[in-house]
Amino acid sequence: MIKTIEELRNLAADYKKALGHEKMKILVCAGTGCMSSGSLKIYEALKKIVTEKGLYVDIDLIKEGKKGGVNVSPSGCHGFCEMGPLVRIEPQGYLYVKVQEEDAQEIVENTVEKGEVVERLLFKNPETGQTYETSKSIPFYGKQNRLVLEHCGTINPESIKEYIALGGYQTLADVFEMSPEKVCQTILKAELRGRGGGGFPAGIKWDSVRKEKADQKYVVCNGDEGDPGAFMDRSIMEGDPHRVIEGMIIAGYASGATKGYIYVRAEYPLAVKRLKTAIEQAREFGLLGKNILGTGFDFDIKINKGAGAFVCGEGSALTASIEGNRGMPRTRPPRTVQKGLFQKPTVLNNVETFANVPLIISKGVDWYLKIGTKGNPGTKAFALTGNIVNTGLIEVPMGTTLREVIYDIGGGIPGGKKLKAVQIGGPSGGCLTPEHLDLPMDFDSLKSVGAMIGSGGLVVMDEDTCMVEVARFFMDFTQKESCGKCVPCREGTKRMLEILEKIVAGEGTMEDIETLEILAETVKDGSLCGLGKTASNPVLTTLKYFRDEYIAHVKEKVCPAGVCKAFKSYCIDPELCKGCGKCSRVCPNSAITGKIKNPFKIDKEKCINCGACANACPFNAVKEG
Amino acid sequence: MIKIRVNGKPVAIHDEDKTLLDVIKEIGINIPALCYHPGLPARGSCRLCVVEITKPSWNGRSKIVTSCLYPCEDGLEVLTHSPKVIKLRKVIIKLLLARCSDSKELQELALQYNADVSRFGTKENEKCILCGLCTRACEEMGIEAISMVNRGWKKEVAPPYYEPPENCIGCGACAEVCPVGAIELTETNGIRRIWNREFEIQKCVECGKYFATVAQLEHLHNKYGIPLKDLKTCPECSKKRVGTVLKKTFFD
């Protein structure tokens, strides 16, 4: 239990001394992605071999005067998920990709004992054949600016001591020497905008709560990351939970709140586990609880697990869910800062926003304002998925262009295909096109083209993607996730989905497109909460940028990308067919008949256009069209 | 005192707790509000009472808000029938009518707003518009025998597990507040049927009229401790009795 600010500073200095004393540190990625590829087994194997060789050293045990040894530690997500499981060797900075359990021996013998690189485990650019020794030299990392994610992949997320050794909780110590008003002012001046999607200035929220008079105030952290394809917040909670907690304590001090809640999806069991561990450690160290560091300030945090409703990511539905009610949004006013959780003034920010806070206060407002663009300072984490070479978690300064993200960091589109669109912000966001490649990505620029940053999911789509189908996919998602409270969202999304289903089935009319547009506007303007207000974005942006595709589906009855099954038909070329019967055997609807060694035939009435026959035919005799 | 303008006309409001809808109704402007009932907390879910609001300081920007929940703020300019509002209301009526095509109330509204529903493909023959007045009424009664179940398109009003609700007292408040008559309540020979349950109705001991379910009277007895025998008189006869007593005491 640390009792004073001074004690914490001294302790940090001690830990810092100990931290640099090991000869080598092996960090095995223990993010959800790498773990599901067996990274924990690699960790165990490495630890076992290193221990057997008498080299293992626990960071806790290193004291003054005793140097050397090798530490093996699990870490948070390194971000380069496409190439997982990842193993990083510090201080050399070597990055081994696609590591298997069997590689552990070689890593220890060559790298640990001889100091040599295991060439075959290095990242190799598939196009140029160039290999990269260190992570920094890989363009995927080189072009990023990992500030919020600085500890993700470099520290053990389950060790508060490592966090403290790297300067963690020192900001909190500094904050306690400032007045709450000054802390709010700092966040205001840094122009920190909410990373959850809306981009509302966090400082305004904090200061509003500070000014409210109430017997109880709350700080709520929104970790209910529900967008398909987004995993930024999960990675932060898994990789650097203490940073989120520190941010929340600072918010509590600044706003006068003494209780905090972290609302995490139950589908993120690892994040829940790491946060729980971190909260317990913080309590043990006296950084949470009563009279923190002898300042008289009380603050504690509780974790609430969400049951997986997308709408619970919406502020008022989230607070309702914590209260034990149905997760349904309510109309504002009153705003959350006035009457939020349990009808009390509440600071509600998302995980990434809180994770920015210690950074801003420790490095200063002027430093922070230099990153990003005017009015949109700082960095943003994005989850890069879809048709892209380097799937993964990235962090770039606000205002970085889509081109830099997709081509420089993401490595472009696989298979030499052309970029067609990028869906940004999940089901609430919109589609961007190649013409937006040089658009700086920040809150305001994206809003100006009908998209939004959302929480930061970036789904890249190549030329083989049907945009009407994409709109249908997202509408299907929002329609299912609508809470059903208000008419436009409940009835409107259902009707929009019906129309989109009609269009992809080849039964759409031009009138349908018009109705779709009217409905989209109504749902946008008339819905109660953010889910409904943004549900139309995928439809509106695809109609704006890919209207010709909608028209092709309706008028010419073709799907230009060749995706929609309704427009496909298959026939067998009797010249090429050798009569092997493979197609007939795989057909799920028994639509293909024929005699062996004679050409087979497809019954068009029965055919469901699945394409299984085309895939099965060894002679390419099944033709589309 | 708060001063606002509704459709250009200045209105002075003395009660600060009033919502925009209260004021709009008071000055005689008629706007639809299907999920609103003066005796129940507002919910803002039908979205028909939407109005467009702006303030001179908003630099020409305006907002669409539900008037049943929006407080009266000084200086607000409210438009109850702006083109944007009419357009929105019209589509919402269409959406509701597509769901409940047989509803007379909605057909009337559609006529008023010239809303043609033909474009929305399949018509459903639902009765309930999911305004939630019934569940709110039941909650206010302190019973909560029915609630909203499921979400989105599959949402519906139902008792737990779709079984006849054990705690229902058959008071009929849900059916009473329903703006579209979607809750079936029948009464024959002193028996009320609602939510697949049957309730015995109490006959007034004085006039012999059926007036409330026995379960409802028992609920009142349990909640407020009123003796059961005093509850067996219908409200009219009770009033008469009190009147007679008063008359005897003060005038005779």
Interface residues (C-beta under 8 A of the other chain):
Chain A: A309 V311 R326 R330 T331 P333 Q479 K480 E481 S482 C483 G484 K485 C486 V487 P488 R490 E491 G492 T493 K494 R495 E498 I499 K502 E511 T515 I518 L519 T522 D525 G526 S527 L528
Chain B: R43 G44 S45 C46 R47 L48 V50 I64 V65 T66 L69 Y70 P71 K84 K87 L88 V91 I92 L95 L96 A98 R99 R119 F120 G121 T122 I129 L130 G132 M148 N150 R151 G152 W153 K154 K155
